[in-house]
């Protein structure tokens, strides 16, 4: 959420977002997320309307019609 909030247009390419998280570690404790872990995290953000995907782009906030 912090990386998306700071990004231009509140959006990042999903690969860049994952790479930035791995590099930054965001103050997390524990291992860097593997693919299933990443999908669980993204699934939660999408389900809760905190982020949405548009192709390979992850955007902050819920998707809107026509966006």
Backbone torsions as a table, in degrees:
resi	resn	phi	psi	omega
1	UNK	NA	-41.3	-179.0
2	UNK	-62.9	-43.8	-179.3
3	UNK	-66.3	-41.2	177.9
4	UNK	-66.9	-39.1	179.2
5	UNK	-62.0	-36.0	-177.0
6	UNK	-83.8	-15.8	-175.8
7	UNK	-76.5	149.3	174.2
8	UNK	-56.4	129.1	179.1
9	UNK	69.4	8.1	-179.1
10	UNK	54.6	40.8	179.5
11	UNK	-145.7	148.9	177.2
12	UNK	-145.3	150.2	170.1
13	UNK	-61.8	137.0	-175.4
14	UNK	-57.6	-39.8	178.7
15	UNK	-64.2	-40.8	178.3
16	UNK	-65.9	-41.2	178.7
17	UNK	-59.0	-47.2	178.2
18	UNK	-62.8	-41.8	180.0
19	UNK	-65.2	-42.8	179.0
20	UNK	-63.9	-39.6	177.0
21	UNK	-63.6	-42.9	179.9
22	UNK	-64.5	-40.0	-177.9
23	UNK	-72.6	-43.0	-174.3
24	UNK	-80.9	-35.9	-175.8
25	UNK	64.5	-7.9	172.7
26	UNK	52.3	23.0	-178.7
27	UNK	74.7	9.7	-178.8
28	UNK	-69.4	155.4	172.2
29	UNK	-106.8	129.9	178.3
30	UNK	115.5	-177.5	-175.1
31	UNK	-73.6	159.0	172.9
32	UNK	-65.2	145.1	-176.8
33	UNK	-65.0	135.5	171.0
34	UNK	-85.8	179.8	-176.6
35	UNK	-58.0	-48.7	178.4
36	UNK	-62.1	-37.2	178.0
37	UNK	-65.0	-42.4	177.2
38	UNK	-60.1	-44.9	-179.9
39	UNK	-64.3	-36.1	176.3
40	UNK	-64.4	-45.3	179.4
41	UNK	-63.0	-50.1	-179.8
42	UNK	-61.8	-40.6	178.5
43	UNK	-58.4	-41.2	178.2
44	UNK	-66.1	-43.2	178.4
45	UNK	-63.1	-41.9	179.8
46	UNK	-66.6	-46.6	-178.4
47	UNK	-61.6	-38.7	-178.1
48	UNK	-83.8	-2.3	178.6
49	UNK	75.2	17.3	179.7
50	UNK	-83.8	-21.9	178.0
51	UNK	-151.7	163.7	174.2
52	UNK	-146.5	158.6	178.1
53	UNK	-104.4	140.0	171.9
54	UNK	-131.1	92.3	-172.3
55	UNK	69.1	-124.0	179.1
56	UNK	-93.1	1.8	-178.1
57	UNK	-93.6	133.6	173.7
58	UNK	-106.3	126.4	-179.0
59	UNK	-119.0	145.7	176.9
60	UNK	-69.6	137.2	176.5
61	UNK	93.3	169.8	-179.4
62	UNK	-73.6	150.9	176.4
63	UNK	-69.0	146.1	175.9
64	UNK	-122.1	156.1	179.6
65	UNK	-65.9	131.5	178.5
66	UNK	83.7	4.3	-179.1
67	UNK	-82.1	NA	NA
